[in-house]
Amino acid sequence: MFEGGADEWPWHYLAEQHLQLSQGALSIRLSIENLAHSPMPVMLGLHPYFCDPNQAQLQAQTPSVWLTDSASLPTEEVATPLDWSFDRARLITAVPLDHCFTHWNGTAVIRWPDLRVDIRATNCRYLHVYAPSGREFFCVEPLSAAAGALNRNEATVVQPGARFEIQVSFAVGAA
């Protein structure tokens, strides 16, 4: 639990993180409660790193994506180019990416030759994929909003006394 705000961030809030481990799975719930007297914009997300990108395949429904500028800030939402699509499982390293996909349905699967991770997320309509060229890691990040959402008025607005949460589960099993 963390209570903050009413400083650089003008709203007072209470943030919580709950972790639950079970056989072969991790579930993470992030929540934020607006303790202020006015509506508060919020964005929640997880940024897990995974290893061995050269053998990893990702499958996820990613119909739209934010194009970015030279500072990696989103500039335009477009239909996902075929080369970037994960609708069918493909190698994560096929194209270097650092982009946020939109209208995600909350499910994704990462497969290696002998391992599989099923990701299920609630209240996360965005999936950021960070797959830099030549690195030994990649990220598949469930988010409630894309970067820059505050500037576009696309963040979730939480009323005074209300709470917003996301939940993401990672189930690990054989491929």
C-alpha positions in Angstrom: 0.0 0.0 0.0 1.2 3.5 -0.8 -0.5 6.8 -0.1 0.6 9.7 -2.2 -0.2 12.7 -4.3 -1.3 16.3 -3.5 2.3 17.4 -4.4 3.6 17.2 -8.0 0.6 15.1 -8.7 -2.4 17.2 -7.6 -4.6 14.4 -6.5 -4.4 12.5 -3.2 -4.6 8.7 -3.8 -4.1 5.3 -2.3 -2.3 2.7 -4.5 -2.2 -1.0 -3.8 -0.4 -4.0 -5.3 -1.5 -7.6 -4.5 0.4 -10.7 -5.6 -1.0 -14.2 -5.6 1.1 -17.2 -6.4 -0.4 -20.6 -7.2 0.8 -23.7 -8.9 2.4 -22.5 -12.2 0.8 -19.0 -12.0 1.2 -15.5 -10.8 -1.6 -13.0 -10.5 -1.0 -9.3 -9.9 -3.7 -6.8 -9.1 -2.9 -3.1 -9.1 -5.5 -0.6 -7.8 -5.7 3.1 -7.1 -8.3 4.9 -5.1 -9.0 8.5 -5.5 -8.9 10.2 -2.1 -9.1 13.7 -3.6 -12.3 15.9 -3.9 -12.2 16.0 -7.7 -12.0 13.4 -10.6 -8.5 12.0 -11.1 -7.1 10.6 -14.4 -5.2 7.3 -13.9 -3.2 4.9 -16.0 -2.0 1.5 -14.7 0.2 -1.1 -16.2 2.8 -3.9 -15.7 6.2 -4.0 -17.5 7.4 -7.6 -17.3 10.7 -8.5 -18.9 11.2 -11.9 -20.6 14.4 -13.6 -21.7 15.5 -15.5 -24.8 13.8 -13.3 -27.5 15.4 -15.3 -30.3 13.3 -18.3 -29.6 10.1 -16.6 -28.3 6.9 -16.3 -30.2 4.1 -14.0 -29.3 0.4 -14.4 -30.2 -2.0 -11.6 -29.4 -4.9 -9.8 -31.2 -3.4 -6.4 -31.9 -5.7 -4.6 -34.4 -4.3 -1.0 -34.0 -1.0 0.5 -33.0 0.4 3.9 -32.1 3.1 5.1 -34.4 5.8 7.1 -32.6 8.2 9.9 -33.2 12.0 10.0 -32.7 11.5 10.3 -28.9 9.2 7.2 -28.9 6.1 9.3 -28.1 2.9 8.2 -29.8 1.8 10.4 -32.7 -0.8 8.5 -34.7 -3.1 5.5 -34.2 -3.2 3.3 -37.3 -4.3 -0.2 -38.3 -1.5 -2.6 -37.3 0.9 -3.2 -40.3 1.0 -6.8 -41.3 4.7 -7.1 -40.5 3.9 -6.0 -36.9 0.9 -8.2 -36.4 0.8 -10.9 -33.7 -2.6 -12.3 -34.7 -0.8 -15.4 -35.7 2.1 -16.5 -33.5 5.4 -15.2 -34.8 8.9 -14.6 -33.5 9.1 -11.6 -31.2 12.4 -10.6 -33.0 10.8 -10.5 -36.5 10.7 -6.7 -36.3 12.3 -4.5 -33.7 9.4 -2.8 -31.8 8.8 -0.3 -29.1 5.1 0.3 -29.7 1.8 0.3 -28.0 -1.0 -1.8 -29.6 -4.6 -0.7 -29.0 -8.0 -2.5 -28.8 -6.2 -5.5 -27.3 -8.6 -8.2 -26.0 -6.6 -8.9 -22.8 -5.1 -12.3 -23.8 -1.7 -13.2 -25.1 0.6 -16.2 -25.3 4.3 -16.3 -25.4 5.9 -19.6 -26.5 9.4 -20.9 -26.4 10.4 -24.4 -27.6 9.7 -26.0 -24.2 7.7 -23.3 -22.3 4.6 -21.3 -22.6 3.2 -18.2 -20.7 -0.4 -17.4 -21.0 -1.2 -13.8 -20.1 -4.8 -12.7 -19.2 -5.5 -9.1 -18.2 -8.6 -7.2 -17.1 -9.1 -3.4 -17.7 -6.1 -3.4 -20.0 -7.0 -2.5 -23.6 -3.4 -1.8 -24.6 -0.4 -4.0 -25.0 3.0 -2.4 -25.3 5.6 -4.6 -27.0 9.3 -3.7 -26.5 11.5 -6.0 -28.6 14.8 -4.1 -29.2 17.2 -5.5 -31.8 20.2 -7.4 -30.4 19.1 -7.6 -26.8 18.7 -10.6 -24.6 15.2 -9.6 -23.3 11.9 -8.3 -24.5 8.8 -6.9 -22.8 5.1 -7.6 -23.3 3.3 -5.0 -21.2 -0.5 -5.0 -20.4 -1.6 -1.3 -19.9 -4.9 0.5 -19.1 -3.8 3.4 -21.4 -1.1 4.1 -24.0 1.8 6.5 -23.3 0.6 10.1 -23.7 -3.0 9.3 -22.7 -3.1 12.2 -20.2 -2.4 14.6 -23.0 -5.0 13.1 -25.2 -7.7 12.9 -22.4 -7.7 9.1 -22.9 -6.8 8.1 -19.3 -9.4 6.4 -17.1 -11.1 9.0 -14.9 -11.7 7.9 -11.3 -14.3 9.9 -9.3 -13.7 11.0 -5.7 -13.9 8.0 -3.4 -13.9 5.5 -6.3 -11.3 2.9 -7.2 -9.8 1.6 -10.5 -7.9 -1.7 -10.8 -6.3 -4.0 -13.3 -5.5 -7.6 -12.9 -2.9 -9.6 -14.9 -2.2 -13.3 -14.6 0.7 -15.2 -16.0 0.2 -18.9 -16.2 3.4 -20.9 -17.0 3.3 -24.4 -18.5 4.8 -26.7 -21.0 4.8 -25.7 -24.7 
